[in-house]
């Protein structure tokens, strides 16, 4: 049986020249900044902030991963962006798709765990570009906000590419990036495709962001194809039904 192809859209362009993120600016909170402020700010949110079951599952996952990698356990983080552009303020985040998403600026959806489960809304995620939106549990953010840019063109580029983000199955490595795709992959992909130097963005001390590297890897592949004209192999994945 033929395996389905995952469409991985290309960034709109090879992206502007690489820009290193600015330093952490203490005392400035972009979620309450004036509308005239142009900024791109990253938030590191403890995994499962506000939800005990997600936090417990995350701790179990990290305990197993640390033991397999023979390293100390780390605190796990989920990432989100607050973008103040000339056109307005937006929140960019990947989150569960448990309700109709028009009011949250949903630009894409994907499946969680397995392709077959995606028929149920409980096993779907959404990518938001939410005008005047909120980041749940932002008060629990650590070493945040991290100011990444104050360039209007950079802010606009981020808002432009977010609708093109790949949407493979959450928690799986369908794209061969070397780790699972999740919410952190979405944010790092968007930042990398906008031309920011994602590699230099620091994590909170003692922290880890699973999936962050996956977004960078896929963005670099796509940028290489656009810049050098190289052909990437077709990215295919076999779902549970086609493997039977």
C-alpha positions in Angstrom: 0.0 0.0 0.0 1.3 3.4 -0.9 2.5 5.5 2.0 1.1 9.0 2.4 3.3 12.0 1.8 3.7 14.7 4.4 3.7 18.1 2.7 6.4 20.3 4.2 5.9 23.8 2.9 8.9 26.0 2.0 9.5 29.2 3.8 8.4 32.2 1.7 12.0 33.1 1.0 15.5 32.1 2.1 15.0 34.7 4.8 16.7 37.9 5.8 20.3 38.0 6.9 20.8 36.1 10.2 20.1 38.2 13.3 21.4 37.4 16.8 18.7 37.8 19.5 19.0 40.7 21.9 19.7 40.3 25.5 17.1 39.5 28.2 15.5 42.8 29.2 14.4 42.6 32.8 11.4 44.7 33.8 9.9 44.9 30.3 6.8 42.8 29.8 5.7 42.7 26.2 2.3 41.2 27.0 1.5 44.6 28.5 3.7 46.8 26.2 2.3 49.8 24.4 0.9 49.1 20.9 3.6 51.3 19.3 6.4 48.9 20.6 7.9 46.7 17.9 9.3 43.5 19.4 9.6 39.8 19.2 9.7 38.1 22.6 10.1 34.5 23.6 8.6 32.9 26.7 9.9 29.8 28.4 6.9 28.1 30.2 7.5 25.2 32.6 5.9 22.1 31.0 2.5 21.6 32.4 2.3 25.0 34.1 -1.2 25.1 35.6 -1.9 21.4 34.9 -0.7 18.7 37.4 -1.2 15.7 35.0 0.9 17.2 32.2 3.6 18.2 34.6 3.7 14.7 36.2 3.8 13.1 32.8 6.6 15.4 31.8 8.6 14.5 34.9 8.2 10.8 34.1 9.3 11.4 30.5 12.4 13.3 31.6 13.3 10.8 34.2 13.3 8.0 31.6 15.1 10.1 29.0 17.8 11.2 31.5 18.4 7.6 32.5 18.7 6.5 28.9 21.1 9.3 28.1 23.0 8.8 31.4 22.7 12.5 32.5 21.1 14.5 35.2 17.4 15.4 35.0 16.4 18.8 33.6 13.4 21.0 33.9 11.3 20.8 30.8 10.0 23.9 29.0 7.4 24.8 26.4 7.9 27.9 24.3 5.6 30.7 23.0 6.1 34.0 21.2 4.6 37.5 21.7 5.0 39.6 18.5 4.4 43.3 18.5 4.3 44.4 14.8 3.1 47.7 13.2 -0.1 45.7 12.4 -0.8 44.8 16.0 0.1 42.4 18.8 0.0 38.6 18.2 0.7 35.5 20.2 2.2 32.5 18.4 1.9 29.2 20.1 1.0 25.5 19.5 -1.7 24.2 21.8 -4.4 21.5 22.0 -7.3 22.0 19.5 -10.1 21.3 21.8 -12.5 24.0 20.6 -13.3 25.9 17.4 -10.4 28.1 16.7 -11.6 31.1 14.8 -11.3 33.5 17.8 -7.7 32.3 18.5 -6.3 32.9 15.0 -5.7 29.3 14.2 -3.6 29.0 11.0 -2.9 25.2 11.0 -3.7 22.0 12.7 -2.0 18.6 13.2 -2.5 15.3 14.8 -1.3 14.0 18.2 0.3 10.5 18.7 -0.8 8.8 15.5 -2.4 9.7 12.2 -5.4 7.5 12.9 -6.2 9.4 16.2 -6.5 12.7 14.4 -10.2 12.1 13.6 -10.9 12.9 17.2 -10.4 16.6 18.3 -8.9 15.4 21.5 -5.9 14.2 19.5 -5.3 17.3 17.4 -3.2 20.4 18.0 -3.5 23.9 16.6 -1.0 26.6 15.6 -2.1 30.0 16.6 -1.3 33.5 15.3 -3.7 35.1 17.7 -4.2 38.9 17.5 -4.4 40.4 21.0 -4.1 36.9 22.3 -2.9 35.6 25.7 -0.3 33.1 26.7 -1.9 30.9 29.4 0.1 30.7 32.7 2.5 33.4 31.4 3.0 34.4 35.1 4.9 31.1 35.6 7.4 31.8 32.7 11.0 31.4 33.6 13.9 33.7 32.5 11.3 35.5 30.3 10.5 37.5 28.3 13.6 37.1 26.1 13.8 40.0 23.6 14.8 38.5 20.2 14.3 41.4 17.9 13.0 45.0 17.6 13.1 45.0 13.8 9.7 45.6 12.2 10.6 43.6 9.1 11.6 40.7 11.3 8.3 40.8 13.2 6.4 40.8 9.9 8.4 37.9 8.5 7.6 35.8 11.6 3.9 36.6 11.2 4.1 35.7 7.5 5.9 32.3 7.8 3.9 30.9 10.8 1.0 29.9 8.5 3.5 27.7 6.5 4.8 25.7 9.5 5.0 21.9 8.9 2.3 19.9 10.9 3.6 16.3 11.3 2.2 14.1 14.0 3.0 15.5 17.5 5.3 13.3 19.5 6.7 11.5 16.5 9.8 12.0 14.3 8.0 11.7 10.9 10.4 14.2 9.2 13.6 12.5 10.2 14.8 15.4 12.3 16.4 13.3 15.0 13.8 14.0 17.7 10.0 14.3 18.0 8.0 17.2 16.7 6.1 19.3 19.2 5.2 22.8 20.2 8.9 23.8 20.6 9.6 22.6 17.1 6.9 24.9 15.8 8.5 27.9 17.5 12.1 27.2 16.6 11.1 26.6 12.9 9.2 29.9 12.7 12.2 31.8 14.3 14.8 30.0 12.1 12.8 30.7 8.9 12.5 34.4 9.8 16.3 34.7 9.9 16.9 34.8 13.6 20.0 33.0 14.9 18.1 30.3 16.9 21.2 28.5 17.9 22.2 31.3 20.2 18.9 31.5 22.1 19.5 30.4 25.7 17.4 28.1 27.8 16.7 28.8 31.4 19.5 27.4 33.6 19.2 23.6 34.1 16.4 23.5 31.5 15.7 21.5 28.4 13.2 22.1 25.5 12.4 18.7 23.8 11.6 19.2 20.1 13.5 22.5 19.8 16.2 21.0 17.7 13.7 19.4 15.3 12.4 22.7 14.1 15.9 24.1 13.5 16.9 21.0 11.5 13.8 21.1 9.2 14.2 24.9 8.7 17.8 24.5 7.8 17.0 21.8 5.2 14.4 24.0 3.6 16.7 27.1 3.6 19.5 25.0 2.0 17.2 23.9 -0.8 16.1 27.4 -1.5 19.6 28.9 -1.4 21.6 26.2 -3.2 18.9 24.7 -5.3 19.4 21.2 -4.0 16.6 18.7 -4.2 15.5 17.3 -0.9 14.2 13.7 -0.8 10.4 13.3 -0.5 9.5 13.1 3.1 7.2 10.2 3.6 5.8 8.4 6.6 3.9 5.2 7.0 0.9 5.4 9.2 -0.6 2.5 11.3 -3.1 1.5 8.6 -0.7 1.4 5.7 1.7 -0.8 7.7 -0.8 -3.5 8.1 
